[in-house]
Amino acid sequence: MTRKKMAKFDMKVIGHAPNLPFRVAASATRAYCGEPMIVAPTYTSGVSDVNTIVVGTDTLPALGTDQFVGILARDMLVDSAGTVTAHRSLVTVPRANETRIRAKVLTASTADTETEAIGLLFDIYMWDLTGSTYTWQPGGADTKGFTARWYNYVTSRLDCVADARVLTRVVIS
């Protein structure tokens, strides 16, 4: 059983957001619908050294360091051996500070009553991948890329919005 068959989705985009094509490199780490995608370029005289997206890893994104692209809208394409092939994949790209991204919180007991969930609003979050799915984890610093804006305490889910600074290019060198 694959990791994705265990959960309906990791992260889900709520609200207006376009599905845009992005390039995926051959042999990239396999990603599934509902997973966050990033790009990690280094710029030299305005030229990026990377033109492909990759699946986000644990405890990202940080402002000025990581560039969040959006949530993968369909599973990456693979060959018969299960290796990712070079292709274009659709990513749902959120609007900064507007489009919500819904996911469970890392520790369900911190958001399983309305009083607890209300207390999380406007807190800073990052994603966590210590389990088999992406969840929201408190940022631990003011430099993480998401802010909680709404909740569903029955399912221990938060809706967060992406800071505009995490959707744009990284620190200029």
Sequence and secondary structure as in RCSB ss.txt:
>XXXX:A:sequence
MTRKKMAKFDMKVIGHAPNLPFRVAASATRAYCGEPMIVAPTYTSGVSDVNTIVVGTDTLPALGTDQFVGILARD
MLVDSAGTVTAHRSLVTVPRANETRIRAKVLTASTADTETEAIGLLFDIYMWDLTGSTYTWQPGGADTKGFTARW
YNYVTSRLDCVADARVLTRVVIS
>XXXX:A:secstr
  GGGG S S EEESS  EEEEEE TT     TT EEEE   EETTEES    EE  TT  BTTT EEEEEESS 
  B TTS B SEEEEEE   TTTSEEEEEBSSGGGSSSHHHHHHHTT EEEEE SSSS EEEE SSTTBSEEEEE
EETTTTEEEEEE GGGSS     
